[in-house]
Amino acid sequence: MNAHPAADTRPSVACVSGRRVVDVLNRLDVRSVLLDDPTPLDLACRVDVPLDIDLDDWEAAEAALRRLHAARPLDAVFSVYDAHLPLASYLAARLGTRGLDLQAALACHDKIRMRMVLAGGGVRVPDHLPAVDPADAAAAARRLGLPVVVKKATGSRGRGSMLCRSPEDVTRAVGVLGPTALLVERVVEGPEYAVQSITRDGRTEVVGVLAQHVGPGPRQAETGYDFPSGLSPERESEVAAFVTRALAVLGFDHAVSHAQVRLTEDGPVLINVAARPPGGQLCAATERISGIDLTRAAAEIALGVPVTRGTPTATRVLYRCVTSDSPGTAWYDPDGIDAPAVTLDIEPGDSVRSVDDPDGGSYGRIVVYGDDPAELESRYRAILESLRLHVEPDHQQVMLP
């Protein structure tokens, strides 16, 4: 009998805060290091090396990871969370492993920086002014002209932007979003599209373009997506080429991305780029239409291995968020939930805010797939009827555009 266990020759990867990727890393059969603050017990049991570390202390994170790297070299460091992308790229750069270019990660984290880099590279972005001091936001809005969108400059957690149609709205947005550096942008009119892509060794492939719907309120919460996008092949190619160029200007080399684009009479305008898979059920929807799991792709790109490509299983997606047109108490029939098409984040009797409330948003999703648009619409309506969604005390139905 061999007294010494076989050497572990698996690739080794570190992920910064990764509930979404732990299962993926296990399926990829890699040696996984998970940095978190702290590491949840259930995840600590499912990774090779759980590492509890203050994720705001970059020097401590580097020192801890460098010790592990010296004992067993890492092949990559990455993250799929906005807040931790700069740290992951910093660690990859310091250790000399694969990871998203640090300058690209910093640009995605800081919207002011992103606008400067893109505009300098000839990529259209909204007319904007920085308000490093939040008190400057009102003057910026006056200079740009209302309506404007006021955004947090950095990719922090929680509500990040508010649509403002009056000076009073701007004052309210500053109070809600501050105290922090803000970005004030003139509103861009035109339909919005969500563009999913993968970038390997600086070469980008767009894997999905979906029409995106947003609510009317200050928060402009997402209310749904449609695939196909409804664009002509020529216009969709224009949007895809536009995003590809934007990512090149930002310096994307190894990452997946979720971009938001408004299409105006003068062409596409870039609203935002996130160097991660999309959230909610949009990642699953993208996999159904493209055959690519973007969370798995993020790990594979970091490792430098081919992206796994499955067979697309749907040619159409109807994706609608559950929102309310009025505040109150939400009720529905739990027996009417048609899993996995329906995902609700609320229990019967929970309080909800209206979709136009700055603190409002979506409370779930209904996503149906198929090949015939009439069948998708019919199934969607049948699900609504079976759920019997409504909000009291004003008895107005939950609005699902």
N, C-alpha and C positions, 0 to 999 in steps of 0.2 A: 504494500500500500504506500502511495506517495505521501510522505510526511508533510510536504509543503503544498499549500493550495496553489492552483494555477494562477498565474499573474492576470490581473484585471487589465485587459487591453481595450476596454470600451472607451469611446470618446468621452470627454469630460466637459461639462458645461455648467456655468453658474447662471442662475436666474434671480433677478431682484424682485421679490414679492410676486409669487406665481401660482395662486390657486388655479388659474385658468390653464396653466401649462404642466402641472405636475403629472396628470394622467398622460399627456402627450409625451413627456420625457420618459415615462415608464414604458410606453409603447415603442419608443425609439430605441430602447435598451441602451441608454447612455448613463454614465455616472453623473448624478445630479447633485449640485450644491445649491441650496436655497437660502438666500439672504432675506430676512424679514425682521419685523420689529413689534412683538416677538413672533417667532414661527408658530403658527397654530399647531396644536398637538396632533391633530389628524394628518396634517401635511408633514410634520416632522417624522411620522412613522412611515411615510411613503417615499421619502427621498433618501439618498445615500448620506448626504452631509447637511443637516440643518444648521444654520448659522444665525443665531440671534445677535442683531447688531443695530445700533442707532443709525437709521438710514439717512439722518440729517448730518451725521458726522462722517464726511467722505474720507478723511484721513484714517479714522478707525476702521471703516469698511475696507479701505485699500490694504491696511496693515494686516487685517484678519485674512483677507482673500489672498494676499501675497504669501502668507505662511502656507496656506493650503496649496497654492500654485507651485511653491518651491518643492513641496513634498510630492506632489502629483500634478503635473502641468495641466492647466485648463486649455481647452480648445476655443472657447467662446464665452462671452458674457453678454446677456441681453435681458430685456424686460418687455412686457406687453401692457404696461400701465403708464399713462402719461406722466404722472408725478415722478416716476423713477427712471424714465428714459435717460435724462442727463447723467445720473449716477452710473447707470449700466454702461453707457458709452465712455464715461470717464475711466471706469475700472478697466474696460477692455483696452483703452488707449494706454493706460499706465502699465498694464500687464503685457501688452503686445499681442493680445488675442483678437479674434474676429469679433466684430460688433458694429453697430451703426456708427458712422463717422460722428465724432463729438460735435463738430460744428453744426451738422445737420440736426442732431438731437437738441442742441441748445436753441437753434432757430425754431424748431417745432414747439419748444417749451415757452419761448418768449415771443409773443405775437408781434411786438414792435420790431424785434430783430428779424422775424420772418418777413414782414412787409419790406423792410429795408433791403434784405438780401434779394428777394424776388423782384422788387422794383428795379434794383440795380442790375439785375440780369435780364430785364426786358419782359418780365412776366406781369400781366395786368393784375392789380389788386385794387380793392376799394380805395377811394380817396380817404385819407386818414390823417390824424394828428395824434401824437402821444400826449398823455397827461400823466407824466411821472408823479407830479403832485396832483392828487384827485381834485383839488380846488380849481385846477386849470381846465377841467372837463367842460364846464359851462362855456368858457371862452372858445374852446375848440369847436364845440357844437355850433356856436354862433358863426364862426368863421366858415365852417363847412356847409352850414345850412341844414335845417331840419327837413325830414326826419333823419336821425342818426342811430347807430347801434353803439352802445357803450359796453366795452368788454374789459375783463381783467387781462392785464398784459401777460401774465404768466399762467401756465397750465396747472392751476391749483384745483383742489377738489371743490365740489359744490357748484352752485349756479355761477355761470361765467359771463353772461351777456344779457343785456336788456335793450329792447327797441324803445326809442324815445321819440315822441311826436311833438313834444312841447318842452319849454324850458323847465317846467315843473317836473316833467318826466326825467330830465337829465339830473336834476337835484336829487330826485328819489333814487335813481340808479347809482349815483355816487354814494349815497347813504347805505344802499344795500350791498354794493360790490366792494366798497372801500373798507378800511383804509389800505389801499395798495395802488401801485401804478396801474393806470388805465389806458386803453386805446379807444379813441373815438373815430368812428367810420361813417361816412355818408352811406345811406342805405342803397344797395344795389338792386334795381328792379329786374325781374326776370325769373324764369323757372330754375329750380335748384336740382342738382344731381349729386349723388353719392358715387364716388369712383374708388373701387378697390383694386389694389395692384400689389405686385411682388417685384422686388429689386434684388438682383443677384449680381455681385461684382460690377455694380454700376449700370446694369442693363435692366430696364423696367418693362414689365409686361402687365398691361391692364387686363384684369380677369372678370370685371363686372362693372357696368354702369347702370345705376337705378335712378328713376325719378324719385325725388325726395319731397315730401310734403311737410310744411311747418304750420304751427298754429298762429292765430292772429294776435296773440297777446304780447306783452313786453318780453316775456322769456323766449318767445318763438320756439316753443317745444316741438320736437318732431312728432308728427301725427301719422306718418306712414311712408311706405315705399312701394314702387311698382317696377316689375321687370317683365318684359322689355321696357326700356326707358321711354319709348314713344318717339324718340328722335329718329330721323332718317339715318341710314348708314353713313352718309357723308358727314352729318352733324355729329354723330356719335364718334366717328373717327377724329373729328376736330377736337372734341372734348378730351378724348384719350391722349392725343398727341400733345395737347396743352398741359395736361397733368404730368405726362412723361417729361416734358421740358422743365416744368416747375420742380420736379424732384431732382433733376440733374443740376439745376441752379442751386438748390438747397444742399447738394452734396450727398444725396442718398447713395449708399453703396451696398449695404446688406440690411434689408428690412422689408417688412410689409407696410402698407400704408392705407389710410382711409382719408380721402380728400373730399371736400365739398366745393362745388363749382356753381356759380350762377351764370346763366347764358343770357347775354344781353344782345341788343341789336348790333352792337359793335364787336361781338364775340365773347368768349369765355372770360370770366373774372374769378380768380381764386379766392375763396372765402377762408378756408382753413385746410391744414394738412396735419394729420396725426400719424405718427410712426408706429402704428400698432394695428391689430385687427379691430374691426368695428365691434361695438357692444351690442347688448340685447340679443335679439334673434337674428340680427343682420349677418352675423358671421355664419350661422347655420344656413341662412338663405343664400349667401354667396356660395357656400359649398354645394348646395342643391343645383345651382345654375351653372357652376363652373367645374365642379368636381374637386375643388381645392379647399382644404380646411386651412384657413389663414392663421390660426393659432399654431397648428402643426408646422405650417410653412415658415412661420417666424423662427421656430427652433431649428428647422432644417437649413434655412438660409444662414443662421448664425453658425451652424456647424459646418457649412460648406458642402452639404450633401444635396443631391437632387430633390426637388420638391415633389412630394407624392401627389399624383394626379389620378383621381378616380373618374368614373363616368358620370356626367351630369344626369340628374334624375328628374329634372323639371325644366320646362321651357318658359313657364310663367310663374310669377310670384305676386300675390296680393297680400300686402303686409299693412295692417292698421293698428295703431296704438289706441288703447282705451283711455279716453279723456272725458271730461265732463264740461258741459257748457254753463254749469252753475255750481256753487258750493253747496254742500249738504252731506247727507249720509248715503253711502252707496249700498245698494242691495242687488243681489243676483242669486240665481239658483245654482248651488254647487254641483248638483247632479247634471247640469247642462254643460259642464266643462268637457270639451272634446279634446283631450290630450292627444298628441302634443301640439295641436293647432292653437290651443288657448293657453296662455300663461297670464295669470293675474297676480299682482303684487299686493292686493288688498283682500281682507276678509269681509264677508257680509256684515254691515253695520259700521264699517270704518268711515271716518270723515275724509272727504276729498275737497280739493279746491278746484276752481274752474280753470279751464285751459288758458284763459287770458289773464290769470292771476300771476304776479311775479314769482310766487311760490308754488304755482301749479305745475302740472306736467302730465306724464302718462302714468297709468296705474296698471298696465298690462299690455299684452299684444295678442292679436289674432292674425295668424299667418297661414295662408292656404296656398297650395301648389297645384299645378296641373298644366294642361296644354290648351284648354279651351277657355277663353275669357268669360263666356257666359256661364260655364260650369263653376268657375271660381267665384263669380259674383253670387251665384245661387247658393253655393255652400256657405259662403260668408254670411249671407242673410239668414240661412237656416241656423247657423251657430248663434247669431244675435238673438233670434227668436227663442232658442232653447235656453239661453242664459238669462233672459228677461232682465237685463241690466237697466237700473233706474236709480235716480238720486232723489232723496227726500230732504227737506220738506216741500220744495216747490214742485216736486213730481215731474220735473223735466227729465227726459231720457238721457242716458249717457250718450254723448255725441261721438260717433265713430265715422269720420269722414270717408 
